[in-house]
Structures are given as structure tokens and as C-alpha cells.
Amino acid sequence: MSGIALMTLIFAVGSVYGGLAVSLFLFFKKNKDTD
Amino acid sequence: MENKKDFFTSRSGFILSMMGAAIGAGNIWRFSRVVAQNGGGSFIIPWVIFLFVWSIPLLIAEVAMGKFTRKGPVGALAITGGKRIGWMGAFIALVTTGILFYYSVVVGWGFSYFFYSLTGKISTETNFHALWENYTQSTLPITFHAISILIGTFIVYKGIVKGVERSNKILMPLLFFLILIFGIRAVTLPGAIKGIEYLFTPHFADLLNYKVWIEALTQNAWDTGAGWGLMLVYACYVHKKESVIVNSCIAAFANNAVSLLFGVIIFSTVFALEQSSGIAELISGQGATNTGLTFIYLPKLFTELPGGFYVHSAFSALFFLAFVFAALSSMISMVQVAAQVISELGIPKKLAVIMTGIFALIAGMPSALNMKFFDNQDWVWGLGLLLSGLFIAIAIIRFGAERYRTDAVNTSPYDFKLGKSFNFFITYLIPIQAIFLVVWYFYVSITKLDPTNWWNPFSVYSVGTLVLQWGLSIGIFYLLNDWLVKRTLKYGGTLKVTL
């Protein structure tokens, strides 16, 4: 895989999955289900 | 329509339902075709940027509006932006309902091909063009459209907890499990890495092409469920302390994560099995409504997997099952929007759901029978979503973006606090993007899609058909505005915001 492809992959996966991971972390950090 | 018992019982239930609404057919059948048509990795960069510039701010705005007002789109916009703009909320609901009318047909197609896969119709002997043509010209689409409506209506009829929440708690984990199976199979095919490389390799010439950026914005506008009113309606049923920002971000990121995964799956498989000829077929799209990719090209691709007939049938069946799960979970939220707006006019909830089901069953039939009608509805209401996004922004601007940020958005102890940049996004960026895209697609219709008949209201992709159908709806809702708002605020919702 070329360097530019790798950089784009890191940008896309980092943004989308990184964003998801951070959001989920915040979700579970204070998660108190209202059950 | 609401009572305290019919609230989402857990944060996970709410977030899975939001994901269910956001993740739909567009993640599977549109994303990969648009990526291929716009230079692979060159598309991915603006697509990620517009996730932050369009989808996330609008999703946050919607969730906050639902939680703040406890009303469907008509009441929510009337409370937020003033009683004079209740008609805008009615238009948002109509756009989503208009999509529901043909989206149920799409869910039905998925069901049909799932059964085709189980009954051995997906094989190396099959002519997939002929199979699709014969299918769409038969009465089967109506049968499966009716089955889809029946399932969707039944789920919403059961209520938020026993219907929406419970179904999404089953559908979403199963969908993720199926995606995992496909992901592992796809990336372990010999040569799959070339597909992944294609997906992530940008070309700077394409990056400088404004059309790539427009397509990236369009994909985000249509794909994440932002501006549809879906999240707004679900957010009516959450606890006061429930987060707005974190939940919106999870739904948006999860949606694009699924798109990216399907991109990896499809490009890995295409490059491993067909290489450049496969990309040519992806680029052609084989049909303006993405049907070619999903119902002609991909089933053919499954028959080229190593392992023989049973492997082909199994992967085809699992793929269409995933497609049905994704599309059905979105369809449920559309039924909920329509039923909520009807019930808030003073009609009992269960009757409103049944009425929605009957309307959808009847109004979806022309799309099930005629592909041109289907394409026209997709064109009219798909673009209508851009106006929906604009109307939500207008309501917030009228309320005051800063006041909205402090009073409606930054209200949960489970959230981080949103900064003042939100005001800029809602006041300027969302309206500019929405107006620009509407004007752009008018231009595309006049110059490319329908240059000789662009004015004709009965031509599939014309400006005339947009003006007629939007204009008629907006005109009627504008005239009925006072009645709609009065009824909605009188009957709609008995919830206390203090809940």
C-alpha cells in the first residue's frame, strides 16, 4: 500500500472510528441505564 | 401519544434505535457506487469532512429539539421557531413519509432476494439482469412491499419500548455480526488489499474537482438520517438527563463506520474476483437508483466466490439479510415519524399507526409496480431532505442559536458541553450547504438529467416535478398552518419536560 493511501486510511479510519471510540468511551463513562 | 411508560428503557436501547434509523440501504447500495464514481480515496476525504460540517451538527440539533419540545416535527418546529412555521415541520414529516412510501418497496426487494438466495436462484447459471427485470415486472414487489409495511407497522404499533427499542436491540447486533462475517471473508480473499488500496488512494486532480465535494456532501445528507426528523421523534421518548451530543455523535460515527466497512467489503471482493472490470461495473451504477449494484452486480459477484453453490447461496442470503435488517430498522423510524404527526392531531396512537400502515401500503404500490415512478419519488423526496435540514436550521435561527445551545443542547449531565461554534454551523453552514445543493441539483436537472423536459412536472428527474410536488405540499401545509399547529399543541404530547 502506498504512503498516500496509508495516510488517507489513517485519516478516514482515525476520524470515523476514532470519533466512534471517543463517543462510546464518553457514553460508557457516565452510562447509567435508566432501567 | 406518549406516556411515561413508553420511554426508552435504557441508553443502549435509545442509541441502538438511533443507529437503526441512521444505518440503512444507503450505506450499502449507494456509498460504494458513489466512491467508485468519484475516484475512490478522493471521495473519502471530503466525505469525512462533511460528516462534521453537515451530519453531526444537524443530528445534535434534531435530538435536542425532540428532547426539548417532546413533539413531532410540526409541534417541535412551532415551539422552537414560532407558530408561523409549523408548516415547515409538516413538510419535514411529509418528506420522510414520502420516502417511507417507496423505501418499504426496497425492504421488500431485500426480502425477495433473501428468499431467492435460499431457494437456489443465485447461481452461476443465473442471468441476473433477466432475474431483476422479471422480478420488477411481476407482482412480487407488491407482495413483499405489503409484508414490509405489515412488519414495520406492527413494530411501531407495539410502542417505543416493546416495538422500536426491542426490535433495534435485536436487528442492530445481528447486522453488526453479519458485517463482521462479510468483513472477514472479504479481506481474506487473495488480492483484497488492492481493493482497500483503491478505496483509500486519493488523486489530487479529483480532490480539486468540485463535483467530488458535492457528491460527498450529498452522501452525508442522504445517508446519516440528519434532517429527516427521525432522531427528533425518537428523542421525544428519552429521559431528561439523556445526552444529546454524545448520542448524536455515536449515531453519526457508527453510520459512517458501517459505510466504510461495506466499502472495504465490496471493494476487496470486487478487486479479488474481478479487478478493473468490476470497478467499471460499479462506476456505471447500472441504474440511477442503485438497484443495479445490489440486485444485479453483487449477486453475480457472490457466484464467483470460491466454495461452490452452497457458499454462493449462503453469502448471498446473509448479504440480503443484512440489507433487510439495515433497511427495516430505518423504515421503522419513518413509520414512527408519520404515526406521531398523525396522532398529535388528536387521533389515538394505535389508530394513527394503523392509518400510517394503510397509507403506506396504498401509496407505495405505484413505486412497487413502476420503476419510473419509484425513481421520481426518490428524486423528489430525496432532494426534499435538503429542505428539511434547512427548515430545522431556520427554526433554531428564529429561536436564537445561542439560546438553543444553552437551553436545549447543553442540558445533560452525561454530555460534554458544546461550544459556540455550533451557532456558526447552524446559522450559516447548514443553510448555505442546503441552499447550494438544491440550486446545484436544479442546475444538474436542467443541463444533464433532463435538458429537454426539465420544466415538465411529469418527467422523472425534472425541476418541474420538484416544483409541483414540493410547491403543492408546502402550499397546502402553509394554508393549514394555523389548524395544524393548534391541533398539535392541543393534543400532541402530554409529557412533562421535567420527566
Interface residues (C-beta under 8 A of the other chain):
Chain A: M1 S2 I4 A5 L6 T8 L9 F11 A12 V13 S15 V16 Y17 G19 L20 V22 S23 L24 L26 F27 K30 N31 K32 D33 T34 D35
Chain B: F7 F8 T9 S10 R11 S12 I15 G41 I44 I45 V48 L51 I193 I196 E197 F200 T201 P202 H239 K241 E242 S243 V246 N247 C249 I250 A252 F253 A254 N256 A257 L260 P413 Y414 D415 F416
